[in-house]
Amino acid sequence: MTIHLTPEQARLMDVIENTREHVFVTGRAGTGKSTLLQEFVQQTKKALVIAAPTGVAALAVGGQTIHSLFRLPVGLITKETKFYPVSDDARTLLRRIDTVVIDEISMVRCDTLDGLDRRMRSVRGRRHEPFGGAQVVMFGDPYQLPPVLKDGPEKQYLMDNYRSPWFFDAKVWTDVTPRVVELTDVMRQDEGEFRDILDRMRNGAMTEVDGNRLNEIGSRRPIPEGTITLSATNASANAINARELASLPGEVKRATAHIDGDFGAQHPAEEELELKPGARVMFLRNDSFTEGSRWVNGTLGTVVKIDAAVHVALDDNPRESVEVKPVQWEKIQYTYDPTENKVEADVTAVFEQFPLRLAWAVTIHKSQGQTLDSAVLDFGRGAFADGQAYVAFSRIRSLEGVFLSRTLRPTDIQVNGRVVDFMRTAKDNDFLVE
């Protein structure tokens, strides 16, 4: 698939490819962070590895989890934490790479980033250079996904030793001071009023007028049939999907995933997928059809027939159905080939399943990265995480696509104050100005 970068993406691509600068690439939802990451990985001449904080995030970008790649212990990492031993092969790999790409950096805690730094300094034998001299390029939006922090001694230690649990308050951040570039060209929403409201929501500057406007738009009824619900909790989304599936006539058809190797606990699709004709579904990855892309990750449709394949009428073209077959997700592990002087990605496990999930409802968290024409936003008893409401609203293309299950309350809009302070002072405001 041909990717056309915007001028600001192309300029940033030049910096991360042709310099050794450490860079944090951020930007509001729909500014093309993922597109830039994919293009850099495809086009770079550098020896690189891709890491992410979770298994699902790593699968999405064809990389490894940070803990697996750098052999870091799970849980709190302190100066006294003993690291796992590194094999000769892993040591050679980490010494040979030029660049570490980290996706969803906002979910990476400060102590984890410091642990990565400590590992790289040690393995590369360059203890006085941040990250052992390797370039680090980070992608993510701290306004959307916060790091996970457990109550108890772990939280107390971080509070006593760091300004906050965020990655930008890691000790190594002060040593390297990465360039922070916020992409500004929004490709998801082209409606000025909605973009402005989303900007204020993201930055914690939403007004009463903004809230009233969203409630006015969101209270419209009836809600068009087939509109997906974005739920605050798994329990709510699962309950909606189970109820709607049970209401359809006919027998449930089950597809069991085929798993080859140790894929771990986090799976990219349902291990047991239950469907019926009439079921609303969402695609979980882009089409790999050689003659063109019939769907992308997040495309919605309705199941019309189930045989050896699943036949889905896409919302974009409901008069025709597409045949969907099982696809494979590959779990990889990086190795270094000394004869070719190349870093290679070896497949260690395979997960095979239809790239579909029930989609009368999905969680706000699982909608991350999706673009939707419309959605019902269900905050239940209230948004419970920083940035959760922003993630939900910013999935939608326009105000006309916004529906609310209940009145939006000021307490639903949560923004982390430390993130606001950091982003206000850290952005390279001149970088993207021609």
C-alpha positions, 0 to 999 in steps of 0.5 A, spaced: 500 500 500 502 506 497 503 511 503 503 519 502 506 523 507 504 530 509 509 535 509 510 535 516 510 527 516 516 528 511 520 533 515 520 529 521 521 522 517 527 526 515 530 527 522 529 521 525 532 517 519 538 522 517 540 524 524 541 520 531 536 525 535 532 522 540 525 524 538 518 523 541 512 524 536 506 526 539 499 529 536 492 529 537 488 523 535 488 522 527 494 526 525 498 520 522 503 518 528 501 510 526 502 512 519 509 515 520 511 509 524 509 504 519 513 508 513 519 509 517 520 502 519 518 500 512 523 505 509 529 506 514 536 503 512 538 503 520 538 497 524 532 497 528 527 494 533 520 496 535 518 495 542 511 496 545 508 496 552 503 490 551 503 484 547 497 487 543 500 493 542 507 489 540 503 485 535 500 491 532 506 494 530 510 487 528 515 488 534 516 485 541 514 487 548 519 492 552 520 487 557 521 481 552 526 484 548 530 488 553 529 482 558 526 486 564 523 484 570 515 485 570 513 490 576 517 495 579 524 497 577 529 500 582 536 501 582 537 495 586 533 490 581 536 485 579 535 484 571 535 477 568 541 475 564 542 476 557 544 471 552 550 471 547 545 472 541 541 477 545 547 481 547 549 481 540 543 484 537 542 489 542 549 491 541 548 492 533 542 496 533 542 503 531 535 505 533 529 503 538 522 505 536 517 505 542 510 505 540 504 507 545 510 510 549 505 513 554 503 507 557 511 506 559 512 508 566 518 512 568 521 506 571 521 501 565 524 507 561 530 507 566 530 500 566 531 500 558 536 505 559 540 501 564 540 495 560 542 498 554 548 502 557 550 495 560 550 491 554 553 496 549 559 497 554 557 504 554 555 506 561 556 513 560 551 514 554 544 514 555 541 508 552 548 506 550 548 510 544 542 508 541 537 512 538 530 512 541 524 514 537 518 514 541 510 515 538 504 516 542 499 521 546 500 522 553 493 525 553 490 518 551 493 512 554 496 513 561 501 508 564 498 503 569 500 504 576 498 499 582 496 502 589 501 500 595 509 500 595 510 500 588 506 507 587 509 509 594 516 508 591 515 512 584 511 518 588 518 518 593 523 517 587 520 520 581 516 527 579 510 522 576 510 515 573 510 518 566 515 516 561 517 523 561 519 523 568 524 518 567 531 520 570 534 518 563 529 523 560 533 529 563 540 526 560 537 526 553 532 531 553 528 528 546 526 533 541 518 533 542 514 534 536 507 534 536 504 533 529 498 538 527 495 536 521 488 532 523 486 527 517 480 524 521 476 530 522 475 536 517 469 539 521 472 546 524 467 546 530 468 539 532 476 539 532 476 545 536 472 542 541 476 536 541 482 540 542 480 543 548 477 537 551 484 534 550 488 539 553 483 540 559 480 547 557 473 544 555 468 550 556 461 549 559 459 551 552 462 545 549 459 541 554 452 543 552 454 543 545 456 535 545 450 534 549 445 537 544 448 533 539 448 527 543 441 527 545 438 526 538 434 520 537 432 515 534 439 512 534 441 509 527 440 502 527 447 499 527 451 504 530 456 502 535 457 503 542 463 505 545 463 502 553 467 504 558 468 497 561 469 490 558 463 488 562 458 493 559 461 491 552 460 484 553 453 484 555 451 488 549 454 483 544 451 477 548 444 480 548 444 482 541 447 475 539 442 471 543 436 476 540 438 473 533 435 467 530 439 461 528 444 457 531 451 460 534 457 458 529 464 458 533 471 458 530 476 456 535 483 460 534 489 455 532 495 457 536 502 454 534 507 456 539 507 460 546 503 466 544 502 468 551 496 471 554 494 477 550 491 475 544 489 479 538 483 476 536 477 472 540 480 465 542 473 462 541 469 467 536 461 466 536 457 469 530 451 468 527 448 471 520 446 478 522 451 479 527 455 486 527 462 485 526 469 490 526 475 488 522 481 487 527 486 488 521 487 491 514 485 486 508 491 483 505 488 481 499 493 482 493 488 485 488 486 491 493 484 493 500 477 491 501 477 493 508 481 496 514 482 495 521 476 498 524 471 497 518 464 495 520 459 490 517 454 485 518 455 478 517 450 475 512 453 468 511 457 463 514 460 457 511 468 455 511 468 463 511 465 468 514 461 473 509 460 480 511 456 486 508 461 492 509 457 498 511 461 502 506 458 497 501 452 493 504 449 491 497 455 486 496 459 481 501 466 480 502 469 473 503 473 473 510 478 467 511 482 466 517 489 470 518 495 469 522 498 474 527 505 472 528 509 473 534 516 475 533 523 475 536 529 479 534 535 476 532 542 478 529 545 475 523 552 476 523 553 474 516 548 479 513 550 484 518 542 485 519 537 485 525 532 480 523 525 478 526 524 471 527 517 468 528 516 464 534 509 463 535 502 464 530 495 465 532 490 464 526 483 466 527 478 470 523 480 478 523 473 479 526 470 481 533 463 482 535 461 490 534 454 492 537 459 494 542 467 495 544 470 498 549 473 505 549 480 502 550 479 497 544 477 503 539 484 506 540 486 507 533 479 506 530 476 511 525 468 511 526 463 515 522 458 514 528 458 511 535 454 511 541 458 513 547 456 510 554 460 512 560 456 508 565 457 511 572 463 515 569 469 515 565 474 512 570 481 514 566 485 520 564 483 521 557 478 516 556 473 521 554 477 524 549 479 517 546 472 516 545 470 522 542 476 523 537 474 516 534 468 519 530 469 523 524 464 529 525 459 532 530 453 529 527 456 522 528 456 523 536 450 520 540 450 519 548 447 514 552 446 519 557 448 526 559 455 528 559 458 530 565 464 535 567 467 529 571 467 525 565 472 529 562 479 527 566 485 530 564 492 529 567 495 535 570 502 533 569 501 531 562 498 538 561 504 541 564 509 537 560 506 538 553 505 546 554 513 546 555 516 541 551 513 542 544 518 544 539 513 549 536 518 551 531 520 545 528 514 544 524 513 551 521 516 552 514 
